Amino acid sequence: MIRKSFKMRLYEGMAQEYEKRHNELWPEMQDMIHEHGGHNYSIFLDEETNVLYGYIEIEDEERWAKSADTAINRKWWDFMADIMETNQDNSPVSVDLKPVFHLD
């Protein structure tokens, strides 16, 4: 597995709504994540800064990259665009984090 981590930013006051939407994650979105090799996905929030920290394990970088172009993923991005920083295509502004330590 390949471990990936990244950060995104919520708009002020949107933490509760963000958590609600993820607690109600669409089954089609869950299926797409798994179909594209995503596992053990977690997102953490720093409440002081509204920065989200994501962690996911993927099977293959190329396969995972294709998930961005699925219809369900684009629909999810559109659904989330009103509560977080996004790019022009409504994808979340996301910055990959450099791994510096891991212990099994």
Secondary structure by P-SEA (a helix, b strand, c coil): cbbbbbcccccccaaaaaaaaaaaccaaaaaaaaaacccbbbbbbcccccbbbbbbbbccaaaaaaccccaaaaaaaaaaccccccccccccbbbbbbbccccc
